[in-house]
Amino acid sequence: IVPWFALIINVAMIAFWPEGDLTRVLIATGVFALLFSLGGLFLAWKTPQQFYWSFLSVVSALLYYLLGYFRLERWADIPLAADVPAWGVGAGLIAGLFTVVIYFVLNKMDKQDAHKQSLLAVYLTAITSFVSIGFLIELDREFLSVVFAVQMLVLSWINNKVSIKSVRSIVATLGVIFLLILLPQFLLIWEVAVYSLIEYRVNIINDIPIVRWPWFQLGIPALLFIGVQRQLIRRCDDILIKIFEVFTIILLTIMGYYLTRQLFHTPQEVLVVKAGFIERGVITNVILAFALSCVWVGRRFSREAVIWSGVVLVGVALFRVGYFDLLISNPVWTQHQVGGWLVANALILPYLLPVIWSVLLIHLMKPQNIKWLSIALGVVMLVLSFVWVSMNVRQGFHGGRLDIGVVTDMEIYAYSAVWLLYGGGLLVLGTLRKDRMIRIASLMVTIFTVGKVFLYDVSELDGLYRVVSFLGLGLCLLGVSYFYSRFVFKEEHNHED
């Protein structure tokens, strides 16, 4: 243990060296670094305790490098240091030295040597550490995510070329560092989400820099992660692969959110200005489109983590519709402009398109045979399509602003008529598709409309509108009765026979 005591004493001596003599600090740090690092490497090859001396060499190199960086705060006073990335170059040279050592370990040591894998792990950790530290010192924050993703890809490629068991652990460690680099962005997104939901500023971290180039800082690392997965999966398909798959989807989702918001705002306003009705609808459908892509890719390549990540994103998007577009920012009671055209207006974005995405998701998820998911999406489709139909009726009478204007008798009658047509359409669709759930939904809409006519229309409508309302209702009920007896009950009877 004597060398370790000597190392601690020397590090403490340099750490508490009095201020004012920069040259002596530099010389002492360099001499002791060479003595311990190169001495450790020499003894690793000349003594049986190979792992002990290799570990001492790596630890001392890291300690003296970091000590020199933090101790020499006035490094710029040294000639050429202001114009040359000295610390980055130094880290690269040290990493190069340990790369040479790894080459000798791979080629000179017997494969059956018990120390070989331990030595490879120590030296590969040293290389990765110095490369990472060098980039952390020399590069701005916006480049670091790409650099660490590249490192993970290179190590994953090495994992398939040489037998080093520690590679996967080192890749996982770099993944944690990558997460820490982007953690402020994740916290910022969380803060924006909380403010959007309850208008409360969390203020977790102040002055977080907003991602300026989402395609570079988030998109390229996501693509590199895909390469990491393809390399690592050749040896083992374990939990690490699933984690990388999930984080790839998270990065692409955040990138899509940033890019979509940048279509409506300048980069500085992306997370400051609240999204409007149309913008929010576009964001929701971008998330849904990407979620469906994830489900398709997951099915195509049999990746359960990708499939369920897509399902979770669908849940997030539909929550946005339910919370924002149906409740707190519903255009019926908020000041949103939905457009002056009937049907072809902004109401398509939050209410109709999610219905189409839900249909596609049910189709893609059929092989999984998840009943609760089909029922939940069926309820969502029924509610959103009903809301879309109803709001278009209101838009036909009020124009682009649904929150203003007086409700007329004609509008009240129009709701009943359109809902009956909507229920009839569901009945036909459910019969053609032989879908009992859709037929039940049709019956629910019809019963709801009948209740409206008897409980509301009778008291609100006058004269001819009341007569027409009852006449239309009677004809619709006769039609529904005939349709059930002609198609539904007959089909079920034939099926029993």
Salt bridges, closest charged atoms under 4 A:
GLU19 OE2 - ARG71 NH1 3.49
ASP21 OD2 - ARG24 NE 2.93
ASP77 OD2 - ARG74 NH1 2.86
GLU142 OE2 - ARG212 NH2 2.38
GLU199 OE2 - LYS274 NZ 2.58
ASP237 OD2 - ARG303 NH1 2.90
ASP238 OD1 - ARG168 NH2 2.91
GLU245 OE2 - ARG303 NE 2.56
GLU279 OE2 - ARG261 NE 2.76
GLU279 OE1 - HIS265 NE2 2.83
ASP325 OD1 - ARG280 NE 3.31
ASP403 OD1 - ARG401 NE 2.78
GLU411 OE2 - ARG394 NH1 3.39
GLU411 OE1 - HIS398 NE2 2.91
ASP457 OD1 - LYS452 NZ 2.71
GLU492 OE2 - ARG439 NH2 3.45
ASP497 OD2 - HIS493 NE2 3.14
